[in-house]
Amino acid sequence: MSKSKKTKPSSKKVQQEDIKEFKSPSETWWGKTIIWVLLIGFVGLIFVGAFWGLIDAFK
């Protein structure tokens, strides 16, 4: 009693192959590079700011 629907699997397969899978930026080499540069930059600026503050405090 169930009706079977006819589908076109070939056209669906072509559409899926044409679409590239999304990769998270943290999974690519350029994404990892940007994350590390930002992380090192932020931590470095904290140290520079603390050092600068200590120098200004003891002038």
Order of alpha helices (4+ residues) and beta strands (2+ residues): alpha-alpha
